[in-house]
Each structure stands twice: as C-alpha cells, then as structure tokens.
Amino acid sequence: MKDALIRIVEAFHKYNSEHMAAQAFGLSEDIVYDALVIAPSFSPYKLHMEENCTVTVLKEGAYIAGYLVEKDGLKIAWIKIGSSAGNLIDHLSLCAELSFKRMIFIGAVGGLKKSIHLGDVCTPSIALEYTHLDEIKAFDTDLIEMETSSFYLMTDLFELPGIALLVVSDNSASEAALVGRTSEQLPQYDFGRNVILPDMILTLVSE
C-alpha cells in the first residue's frame, strides 16, 4: 500500500470511527480474501452467481452493499456501490482496512463502434479521463465508461493486481439503446453479463 493511501485511511480514522469497511459492507478484517470485486449497481445475484457459488448477504443499504461469494474454498469479498468515480475512490479507500489478494472491477460500458456488440465483455488497454465525447472519439476509442480510470488509480495505490471487466450495455454507433433492447439484443446482453462475466471472475480468482 502506497503512502498516499495510508494517509487517506489515517484521515478517515481521524474524523470517523475505525472498522469502516465492516460498518459499510459487513466485511471482516480477519479474513484474507482471494479477491475484492467492486461493482457499481451489480450484486452477485444480478449476475446469477448463486447458481454456482454460495452467496451470503453481509450488509445491504440503499446505495451500497457487501456480500461474501464462496466456491471451492475461495472467498470473494464483493462490494456493490453507486456509480461515479468519486464513489469508487471513497469506498475502495475504506477497503484499505481489509486484506485481499487482487481487485476486480465489473461494470457496464458503452460501445462507440459498430464492431462492438451488446454483451461483449471487454477489458481496457488504455484508461483516459476526458470530458467531451468528440475528444474521446478522436483517440479512436472503442468504449466509454465512468469509473475504470479511477479503479486503476486505486490498484496502483493498493499495490495489488487488478483488472476491469466491462460488459457492453449499449452502443451509440449502432443505436443500441440502454433501455428498450430488442428481442435479439437482450439474450446477447444477458449471456455476456450472466454467463461470461461470472466465469471470468471465478477463473481469475482461482489462478
């Protein structure tokens, strides 16, 4: 863990109680988790993880929740948070009180090219922060998403391996909307989110 993150945690404890990850997510400081999954809006149940794993609800609130996902002796700490980079940074900083071996970010992403299809699962090779869509497209960008660059910033502060797994939920280039998917698009998206994404998570954690 880098000094910058240590200072952030010390500032948390200066103005708040200790054990904030336990209070927010119900996760234990006494367990070394095989992975920490960070998921804006996605619970393990939304990905049907309970079909192949044991899922325990540790704490659920209006906007955040904590879960323990177990399979074949593996323990995955799973936090569901609200959208935005700020939310991700704040809640991951709380998790500095915990012990885990790797970090996995999962979320939805918007496609910017017709070659990208709903339900495709992608991981970024470059993460950039830009405000305007025209600027982003000028880099020949394939995808647009809100939290990924902040996630990789946090993996650097934690000094842990991390990967972002993003399922394509919409595509402005092919006019595939986030709401009102067609009967052809819906099974494609569900397969990516509910089959491919859970399989990739479990494969990464078992390595």
C-alpha positions, 0 to 999 in steps of 0.5 A, spaced: 500 500 500 502 506 497 503 512 502 498 516 499 493 511 501 495 510 508 494 517 509 487 517 506 485 511 511 489 515 517 484 521 515 478 517 515 480 514 522 481 521 524 474 524 523 470 517 523 470 511 527 475 505 525 472 498 522 469 502 516 469 497 511 465 492 516 460 498 518 459 499 510 459 492 507 459 487 513 466 485 511 471 482 516 478 484 517 480 477 519 479 474 513 484 474 507 480 474 501 482 471 494 479 477 491 475 484 492 470 485 486 467 492 486 461 493 482 457 499 481 449 497 481 451 489 480 450 484 486 452 477 485 445 475 484 444 480 478 449 476 475 446 469 477 452 467 481 448 463 486 447 458 481 454 456 482 457 459 488 454 460 495 452 467 496 451 470 503 448 477 504 453 481 509 450 488 509 445 491 504 443 499 504 440 503 499 446 505 495 451 500 497 452 493 499 457 487 501 456 480 500 461 474 501 461 469 494 464 462 496 466 456 491 471 451 492 474 454 498 475 461 495 472 467 498 470 473 494 469 479 498 464 483 493 462 490 494 456 493 490 456 501 490 453 507 486 456 509 480 461 515 479 468 515 480 468 519 486 464 513 489 469 508 487 475 512 490 471 513 497 469 506 498 475 502 495 479 507 500 475 504 506 477 497 503 484 499 505 482 496 512 481 489 509 486 484 506 485 481 499 489 478 494 487 482 487 481 487 485 476 486 480 472 491 477 465 489 473 461 494 470 457 496 464 460 500 458 458 503 452 460 501 445 462 507 440 463 502 434 459 498 430 464 492 431 462 492 438 456 488 440 451 488 446 454 483 451 461 483 449 465 483 455 471 487 454 477 489 458 481 496 457 488 497 454 488 504 455 484 508 461 483 516 459 479 521 463 476 526 458 470 530 458 467 531 451 465 525 447 468 528 440 475 528 444 474 521 446 472 519 439 478 522 436 483 517 440 479 512 436 476 509 442 472 503 442 468 504 449 466 509 454 465 508 461 465 512 468 469 509 473 475 504 470 480 510 470 479 511 477 479 503 479 486 503 476 488 509 480 486 505 486 490 498 484 496 502 483 495 505 490 493 498 493 499 495 490 495 489 488 493 486 481 487 488 478 483 488 472 476 491 469 471 487 466 466 491 462 460 488 459 457 492 453 450 495 455 449 499 449 452 502 443 451 509 440 454 507 433 449 502 432 443 505 436 443 500 441 439 503 446 440 502 454 433 501 455 428 498 450 433 492 447 430 488 442 428 481 442 435 479 439 439 484 443 437 482 450 439 474 450 446 477 447 446 482 453 444 477 458 449 471 456 455 476 456 453 479 463 450 472 466 454 467 463 461 470 461 462 475 466 461 470 472 466 465 469 471 470 468 471 472 475 471 465 478 477 463 473 481 469 475 480 468 482 482 461 482 489 462 478 
